[in-house]
Amino acid sequence: MQVETIALLGETIALLGETIALSGETMALSGETMALSGETMALLGETMALQEVALDSVAIAITI
């Protein structure tokens, strides 16, 4: 009985280790996702700035 308990405890500890490892991977992926989200927002900002320049160019062309 004691040997079975020790074996189950070992399995529980191993599963806990796997859970912690998966949690770490999840956090890493979450960090990568946030980084990509930041890059996407930066690109969106650049796109909006370029659109503004394009609109200014059109406005200048119309006034000329």
N, C-alpha and C positions, 0 to 999 in steps of 0.2 A: 504494500500500500504506500509506504513512504517513497519507494523508488518511482512509482507511478506519479505521485505528487510532485516529485522533483522533476520528472520528465515533463509534466504539464507546465510547471513553472518555467522550465527552460523554453518550451514552445511559446508560452505567453510573452516571455522576455524577447524572444526572436521576433514575434509578431509586432511587439511594441517598437522594436528597432526598425522594422520595415515601415511601420506607420510613420515614425519620425522621419525616416528617409523620404518617404512619399510626400510628407508635409513640407520638407525642405525643397523638394523638386517643384511642388506646387507654388511655393513662395518665389522660387527662382523664375518660374514661368510667369507668375503674376508681375514680377519686376520687369521681365522682358516685355510683357504686354503693355505695362505702363510706359516703358521707354518708347515702344512703337507708337503708342497713343500720343506721346509728347512729340515725336517726330512727325506724325500725321498732322497734329495741330500746327506745328511750325511750317510744314508744307502748305497747309491751308492758309496760314497767315501770309506766306510768300505769294500764293496764288491770288489772294485778295489784293495784295499790294500791286501785283502785276496788272490785275484787272483795273485798278484805280489809275495806273499809269496809262493803260490802253484807253480808258474813258477820257482822261485828260488830253491824250493825243487826238482823239476824235473831236473833242470840244474845240481844240486849237485848230484842227483842220476845217471845221465848220465855220469858225469865226474868220478864218483867212479866206 
